């Protein structure tokens, strides 16, 4: 093998590694963002209905007036089944600083959990869950986009492709609990997530995530409340097979997110929620040296609760990431779209 051949093979391997990391990072961020949106939606619904969270004001759960969602006294349930669909536009699918790629994205979610009715515990209310969630991420449904370079996780080669070649799905097993008392919410949990290609269900990433969180609700009026929160986690990650001899846990990290939101009940079936979030991420095994990322996000969502089991929403999010590592690209991203959610408890 000539020296030039070895250089070309080495350069191709490095390019494949960089491409793989970019694809994995983009997929992880898409999955995290989709889940954060659903969590904010659930928080807004629980405040409006006085369910599994502190009430906006005394007696909200039994109120039948126009200032909150009409809801009968709930019967005791054990299980929760949920189906959700988000369709939105993003102006930066690959989270790059330059040459941004716009795309339309469909995120479909099916979830089933053992989720008994919250019960009294230590002068508060405790709501445990144990369940499974499956999500499908589809890109470029309206327009396939230009021909771009794609890393094939099966052959470990770079080939030309289109946006739908980046379709993937996520499997998550989760267990968590939420305890609430006097406008405080404390929660903890554990998630195991696998990311797989949609075409052949080839696993390309997995993570084990213990997490904790605390939230404080600050009522302003019987229709308005501020919320301040903190969420922390540690992500034990596992890279694809071809990474293992090179840098298996290159993405191990800890996240610390601080958020502030305003929940405004407009009328019986509509809730407006602007929010801001700052997330600090420290990578504990970065191969590019010390790495700390800083992500600022701001957004606005409108939730229309048609009935206790069915909700429609619209939203936009703007995010900006910076890093103290010059090898990590800063980026800006704008997402805007909507979604529907169906949830049944029995």
C-alpha positions in Angstrom: 0.0 0.0 0.0 1.5 3.3 -1.1 1.8 6.3 1.3 -0.7 8.2 -0.8 -3.2 5.4 -0.5 -2.8 5.2 3.3 -3.3 9.0 3.5 -6.5 8.8 1.3 -7.9 6.0 3.4 -7.1 7.8 6.6 -8.7 11.0 5.3 -11.8 9.1 4.3 -12.1 7.5 7.7 -11.7 10.9 9.5 -14.4 12.3 7.1 -16.7 9.4 7.9 -16.1 9.9 11.7 -16.9 13.6 11.4 -20.0 13.0 9.2 -21.2 10.3 11.7 -20.8 12.7 14.6 -22.7 15.4 12.8 -25.6 13.1 11.9 -25.7 11.7 15.5 -25.6 15.1 17.1 -28.4 16.4 14.8 -30.6 13.3 15.6 -30.0 13.6 19.3 -30.9 17.3 19.3 -34.1 16.7 17.3 -35.2 14.0 19.8 -34.4 16.2 22.8 -36.2 19.2 21.3 -39.3 17.2 20.5 -39.5 15.8 24.0 -38.9 19.2 25.6 -41.9 20.6 23.6 -44.1 17.8 24.8 -43.1 18.3 28.4 -44.0 22.0 28.2 -47.3 21.1 26.7 -48.0 18.6 29.5 -47.1 21.3 32.0 -49.5 23.8 30.5 -52.3 21.2 30.4 -51.8 20.1 34.0 -51.9 23.7 35.2 -55.1 24.4 33.4 -56.7 21.2 34.7 -55.2 21.1 38.1 -54.0 17.6 37.5 -50.7 16.1 38.7 -49.5 19.6 39.5 -50.2 22.4 42.0 -53.3 24.4 41.2 -53.1 27.9 39.8 -55.4 29.0 42.6 -57.3 27.4 45.5 -60.2 25.3 44.3 -59.1 25.2 40.6 -59.7 21.5 40.2 -63.4 21.8 41.1 -64.0 25.1 39.3 -66.6 25.0 36.6 -66.3 28.6 35.6 -64.9 29.9 32.3 -61.3 30.6 33.6 -60.1 26.9 33.3 -60.7 23.8 31.3 -64.0 22.2 32.3 -63.2 18.9 33.9 -65.3 16.4 35.9 -63.8 14.9 39.0 -61.4 12.2 37.6 -62.0 8.6 38.3 -59.1 6.4 39.4 -57.0 5.2 36.5 -53.9 3.0 36.1 -52.7 3.3 32.5 -52.1 6.1 30.0 -52.0 5.7 26.2 -50.9 8.7 24.1 -50.4 9.4 20.4 -48.9 12.7 19.2 -47.8 14.2 15.9 -45.7 17.3 15.3 -45.2 18.8 11.8 -42.9 21.8 11.6 -40.4 23.7 9.5 -36.8 24.0 10.6 -34.3 26.4 8.9 -31.2 24.4 10.2 -31.7 20.7 10.1 -28.0 19.8 10.6 -27.3 22.5 13.3 -24.5 24.1 11.2 -23.1 27.6 11.4 -22.9 28.0 7.6 -24.7 26.5 4.6 -27.9 25.8 6.6 -30.3 23.2 5.3 -34.0 23.9 5.7 -36.5 21.0 5.9 -40.0 20.1 6.9 -40.1 17.5 9.8 -42.7 15.1 11.0 -42.3 13.7 14.5 -44.8 10.9 15.3 -45.0 9.5 18.8 -46.8 6.6 20.4 -46.5 6.1 24.2 -47.9 3.7 26.7 -47.3 3.8 30.5 -48.4 2.4 33.8 -49.4 5.8 35.3 -51.7 5.4 38.3 -53.8 8.3 39.5 -51.7 10.6 41.7 -52.0 9.8 45.3 -51.2 11.6 48.6 -47.7 11.3 49.9 -45.8 13.3 52.6 -48.3 16.1 52.6 -48.2 16.3 48.8 -49.3 14.4 45.7 -47.1 11.8 44.0 -47.5 10.6 40.4 -45.3 7.7 39.3 -44.9 6.4 35.7 -43.3 3.4 34.0 -43.6 3.2 30.2 -42.4 2.9 26.7 -42.2 5.6 24.0 -41.5 5.1 20.2 -40.9 8.1 17.9 -40.5 8.4 14.1 -38.6 11.4 12.7 -39.2 12.0 9.0 -37.5 14.7 6.9 -38.3 16.4 3.6 -41.8 15.1 3.1 -42.9 18.1 1.1 -39.6 18.5 -0.7 -36.8 16.0 -0.9 -34.2 18.7 -1.0 -30.8 18.8 -2.8 -28.5 15.9 -3.1 -26.2 15.8 -0.1 -23.5 13.6 1.4 -24.9 10.8 3.8 -22.9 8.4 6.0 -24.2 4.9 5.6 -24.1 3.4 9.1 -24.1 -0.1 7.7 -21.2 0.1 5.2 -19.4 3.0 7.0 -19.1 4.8 3.7 -20.2 8.2 2.5 -22.7 8.3 -0.4 -25.0 10.8 -2.1 -28.5 11.0 -0.7 -31.5 13.2 0.1 -33.1 14.5 3.3 -35.2 11.3 3.7 -32.0 9.3 4.1 -31.7 10.9 7.5 -35.0 9.5 8.8 -34.6 7.8 12.1 -36.7 6.5 15.0 -36.2 6.4 18.7 -37.1 3.8 21.3 -37.3 5.0 25.0 -38.0 3.1 28.2 -38.7 5.5 31.0 -39.5 5.4 34.7 -40.2 8.6 36.7 -42.1 10.2 39.5 -43.4 13.6 40.2 -44.2 15.0 43.7 -46.0 18.3 44.1 -47.0 20.4 47.1 -47.8 24.1 47.6 -46.8 25.2 44.1 -43.6 23.1 44.1 -42.9 20.2 41.9 -39.9 17.8 42.4 -39.3 15.0 39.9 -36.8 12.3 39.1 -36.5 9.6 36.6 -34.4 7.4 34.3 -34.5 7.0 30.5 -32.9 4.5 28.2 -33.0 5.6 24.5 -31.9 3.9 21.3 -31.7 5.8 18.0 -32.1 3.6 14.8 -32.3 4.2 11.1 -35.8 4.0 9.7 -34.8 2.0 6.6 -33.4 -1.0 8.3 -33.7 -0.3 12.1 -29.9 -0.3 12.4 -28.9 1.1 15.8 -26.5 4.1 15.7 -26.7 5.6 19.2 -28.0 4.8 22.7 -27.9 6.5 26.0 -28.7 5.9 29.7 -30.0 9.1 31.4 -30.7 9.6 35.1 -32.4 13.0 35.6 -33.8 15.2 38.3 -35.9 18.4 38.2 -37.5 21.0 40.4 -40.1 23.6 39.5 -41.8 26.5 41.3 -45.2 27.8 40.2 -45.8 31.5 40.9 -49.5 32.4 40.5 -50.3 35.9 39.5 -54.0 35.8 38.9 -56.6 33.0 38.6 -55.6 32.8 34.9 -51.9 33.5 35.0 -48.9 31.9 36.5 -45.1 32.1 36.1 -43.0 29.0 36.3 -39.3 28.7 37.1 -37.6 25.4 36.7 -34.3 23.5 36.7 -33.6 20.1 35.1 -30.3 18.2 35.3 -29.1 14.9 33.9 -26.1 12.8 33.1 -26.0 11.0 29.7 -24.0 7.8 29.6 -23.7 7.2 25.8 -22.7 4.4 23.5 -21.5 5.0 20.0 -21.9 2.8 16.9 -19.7 -0.2 16.4 -17.1 1.5 14.2 -16.5 4.2 16.9 -15.6 1.7 19.6 -12.0 1.4 18.9 -11.7 5.1 18.4 -13.9 7.0 20.8 -16.8 4.9 22.1 -18.2 7.4 24.7 -17.3 10.6 22.9 -20.7 12.1 23.7 -20.9 11.5 27.4 -22.2 14.7 29.0 -24.2 16.4 31.7 -27.0 18.9 31.0 -28.2 21.6 33.3 -31.3 23.5 32.0 -32.9 26.6 33.6 -36.3 27.7 32.3 -38.9 30.3 32.8 -42.4 30.3 31.3 -45.7 32.1 31.6 -48.9 30.1 31.5 -51.9 32.3 30.5 -55.3 30.8 30.3 -57.0 32.9 27.6 -60.4 31.2 27.9 -62.0 27.9 28.7 -60.1 25.9 26.0 -57.0 28.0 25.1 -53.7 28.5 26.8 -50.8 30.8 25.7 -47.3 29.9 26.9 -44.1 32.0 26.1 -40.9 30.5 27.5 -37.2 31.0 27.8 -34.6 28.3 28.5 -30.8 28.3 29.1 -29.0 25.0 28.9 -25.4 24.4 29.9 -23.8 21.2 28.6 -20.4 19.8 29.8 -18.9 17.0 27.8 -16.9 14.7 30.1 -15.1 12.6 27.4 -14.7 15.1 24.5 -12.0 14.1 22.0 -11.7 17.7 20.8 -10.5 19.0 24.2 -12.5 20.7 26.9 -16.0 21.4 25.7 -18.8 23.4 27.3 -21.9 24.3 25.2 -24.4 27.1 25.9 -27.8 26.9 24.4 -30.3 29.8 24.6 -33.9 29.1 23.5 -37.0 31.2 23.4 -40.4 30.3 22.1 -44.2 30.8 22.1 -46.9 28.1 22.0 -50.7 28.2 21.8 -52.6 25.2 23.1 -56.3 24.6 22.1 -57.7 21.9 24.3 -60.7 20.6 22.4 -61.6 18.1 25.1 -59.7 16.4 28.0 -58.4 13.8 25.6 -57.6 15.9 22.5 -55.4 18.9 22.1 -54.2 21.0 19.1 -51.2 23.3 19.3 -49.1 25.7 17.3 -45.6 27.0 18.2 -42.3 28.5 17.2 -38.9 28.2 18.8 -35.6 30.1 18.2 -32.4 28.7 19.5 -28.8 29.8 19.5 -25.8 27.6 20.6 -22.3 28.7 21.4 -19.3 26.7 22.7 -16.0 27.4 24.3 -14.4 24.9 21.9 -13.4 26.3 18.6 -13.8 22.9 16.9 -17.6 23.0 17.7 -19.7 25.1 15.4 -22.0 27.7 16.8 -25.5 27.7 15.2 -28.9 29.4 15.1 -32.1 27.5 14.5 -35.7 28.5 13.9 -38.5 26.0 14.2 -42.2 26.7 13.6 -45.2 24.4 13.2 -48.0 22.6 15.0 -49.2 19.4 16.4 -52.1 17.2 17.7 -52.2 15.0 20.8 -54.6 12.3 21.9 -54.3 10.9 25.4 -56.5 8.3 27.1 -56.3 7.2 30.8 -58.0 4.0 31.9 
